Amino acid sequence: FVASTDDTLLVLTADGRALSLPIRDVPEGGASTRGRPLRQIFEGVRTTDVVAVLRVAEFRPDRFLLFATAGGTVK
C-alpha cells in the first residue's frame, strides 16, 4: 500500500494486540536493500505472528476497528 509520512502503521497480531507506529518513524532502506522484517521494527511482535497491517490516515471518534479471531474472540 502507499502511505504518507503523516499516516500511522497499525499492526494486528495473532494474540489480539494492536501496535501502532507513525510512518515517519519506520526506518528507511537503501536502493539495494530488501527491507527489514516487522519483527525487528516492532518490539511486541517478536513472539507472535502478524495477521494484518493497516495504514491509518487519521484516527476519528466516528470510525472503529473490529478485530475478531476464528475462535470467537472479539476486540
C-alpha positions in Angstrom: 0.0 0.0 0.0 1.0 3.6 -0.4 1.4 5.7 2.7 2.2 9.3 3.6 4.6 10.3 6.3 1.6 11.7 8.2 -0.1 8.3 8.3 0.2 5.6 11.0 1.0 2.0 10.5 -1.3 -0.3 12.6 -0.1 -3.9 13.1 -2.6 -6.6 14.4 -1.1 -9.7 16.0 -2.4 -13.2 16.4 -2.7 -12.8 20.1 -5.1 -9.8 19.7 -2.8 -6.8 20.2 -2.8 -3.7 18.0 0.5 -1.9 17.7 1.0 1.5 16.0 3.9 3.3 14.6 4.0 6.6 12.7 5.2 6.1 9.2 7.9 8.7 9.6 9.5 6.5 12.3 9.8 3.5 10.0 13.4 3.0 9.1 14.3 3.9 5.5 16.0 1.3 3.4 18.5 2.0 0.6 18.1 1.3 -3.1 19.8 -2.1 -2.9 18.3 -3.3 0.4 15.4 -5.8 0.7 13.9 -4.1 3.8 13.5 -5.2 7.4 11.1 -7.7 8.9 8.3 -6.2 11.1 9.6 -8.3 14.0 12.7 -6.1 14.1 10.7 -2.8 13.8 8.0 -3.6 16.5 9.3 -4.8 19.8 6.0 -6.6 20.7 5.9 -8.7 17.6 8.9 -10.9 18.3 7.0 -13.8 19.9 3.7 -13.8 17.9 2.5 -13.7 14.3 1.4 -10.6 12.4 -2.1 -11.1 10.9 -2.8 -7.7 9.4 -1.0 -4.4 8.6 -3.2 -1.3 8.0 -2.5 2.3 7.0 -4.5 4.8 9.1 -4.6 8.3 7.7 -6.3 9.7 10.8 -8.0 8.5 14.0 -11.5 9.8 14.3 -14.1 9.2 17.0 -16.7 8.1 14.5 -14.6 5.3 13.0 -13.9 1.9 14.6 -11.8 -1.2 14.0 -13.3 -4.5 15.0 -10.9 -7.4 15.4 -12.3 -11.0 15.6 -10.5 -14.2 15.7 -11.5 -17.6 14.3 -12.0 -18.8 17.9 -14.7 -16.1 18.5 -12.7 -13.5 20.5 -13.7 -10.0 19.6 -11.7 -6.9 20.4 
